[in-house]
Amino acid sequence: MNIIVCVKQVIDPEAPPSSFKVDPATNKAEMKSAPPVIDPYGEYAVEAALKIKDAGAGKITVMSLGGNLLREVVKKPLAMAPTN
């Protein structure tokens, strides 16, 4: 079974409010100090895919879209997989 999991980069929900600001012209949040992370639901989806894969054979593909993805955000799902 091939499993595709879609994840996205978001502002860290654990970050204090002082670590970002909202640009009034564009209505977008800008990070000052805290780096973005993988979205919590994407992390749950990767965990669920790993459980399904452990129950049988298969392959997991993690996808994300965006122009300014940080390497750490992309590496997080890879780090969740057990090494065999």
SULDA-V385672 format. One record per backbone hydrogen bond with DSSP energy under -1.0 kcal/mol. CO is the residue of the C=O (numbers start at 0). NH is the residue of the N-H. E is the energy in kcal/mol with one decimal. If there is no record, write none. Layout:
CO,NH,E
CO,NH,E
This chain:
0,58,-2.0
2,60,-3.0
4,62,-2.9
7,38,-2.2
9,36,-2.6
11,14,-1.4
15,18,-2.3
16,19,-1.2
18,31,-3.6
18,32,-1.2
20,29,-3.5
22,26,-2.6
27,22,-2.8
29,20,-2.5
36,9,-3.0
38,42,-2.0
39,43,-2.2
40,44,-2.2
41,45,-2.1
42,46,-2.1
43,47,-2.4
44,48,-2.4
45,49,-2.3
46,50,-1.9
47,51,-2.3
48,52,-2.5
49,53,-2.2
50,54,-1.3
58,2,-3.2
60,4,-3.0
62,6,-2.8
69,73,-1.5
70,74,-2.1
71,75,-1.4
74,78,-2.2
75,79,-1.2
